Amino acid sequence: MTDSTLIDGFLLTDEKDASRYTLMRDGVLVSVLDYRDDGSTVALTRAFTVPNFRGHGYAARVVEGAVADIERRGGRKVDAVCWYVAEWFEQNPEHAGLLRRR
């Protein structure tokens, strides 16, 4: 099962069966965010941008889109396992309330 959203010319898709969000532009995969969802916490485990597309902020876009989707759905906290995701939350403190407290 998948859910997709069009954001500024990018297609953000939650590929639930693969436990990942993908970011596509013009039908081409540019970035991926892997996750684990245990029903109460979504652990964002790895952000990856295809090497040819690095340096354009696509990882930030996929994280931002995933966080917005998780917030919209409600009922889950986020565990920022991936270093990049943790840095994204540090740079976007307005979303800190979504983080799981350790």
N, C-alpha and C positions, 0 to 999 in steps of 0.2 A: 504494500500500500504506500502511496506517495501523496504528499500535499505540496503544491507549488504556488509561488507568489512572484509576480513580476515587480521588480524594484529598479527604477532608473535604467532600464534596458537590460538588466540582468535577471535571470530566472533562478530563484532560490527554491530548492526542492528538498523536502524532508523525506528521504528514502528510508522509511521506518524498517523495512525488511533488512536493509543493510546497516542500520544504525548510523546514518550519516546524513549531513546536509551537504548538498552540492550547489555550486554557483556556476552558472553557464552564461556565456555571452555569445550570441549568434550561433547557438547550437554546439559550442565548443566548451568543454569542461575547463575551468580556470582554477577552481579552488574547492577543497573538501574540508569538512569538519566532522570528525568521528565522535560518537558519543555512546554512553551506556545509560539506559534509563531503567531504574529499579522500581519505578512507580511513585517515588517521593522525591528523588534526586536525579538530575540529569548530569552525569559526569562528562564534561567536554574534554576528551582525551587527546585529540591530535588535530591541529590545523595544518593544512598542507596546500601549497600553491604549486601548480605545474611549473617547472623551471622556466619555460619560455615566457611565463606571465608574471614572474616575480618582480617586485619593485613598483607595483601599481596600486597597492592597497587592497588587493582582492581578498586576502586573508581577513583583514579587518571587516570587509563587507560581509563575508560569510558568517563571521562571529556575530556581528551586529544583527544580521538577519535572523540567525538562530536564537539569539537572546530575545529579540522582539517576539519571535514566535513562541518561545517558552513562556514569556511574560503574558502574552495574549491568551494562551491556553490556561494558565494558572495552575495552582495545585502542585507545583514542583519548585524545588530549589536547584541551584546550579553548583556543581563542584568543579572549579577551574583546575583540572589536573594538568592540562597542557600549559607550558610556560607562556606561550603566546596569548592564550586566553586570559591567564592571570594578569599579564601586562595590560591587556585590553581593558579589563575591569579596573585596574589602577588608573588608567587614562580616562575612564568613563564612570566616575564615582556615583553618578546619578542612578546607576544600576546595581549598586552594592547591596541593596536590600534583597536582591535575588540570590545572593551567595549563601551557601550553606555555611553555618558557623561551626567551627571545629572545636 
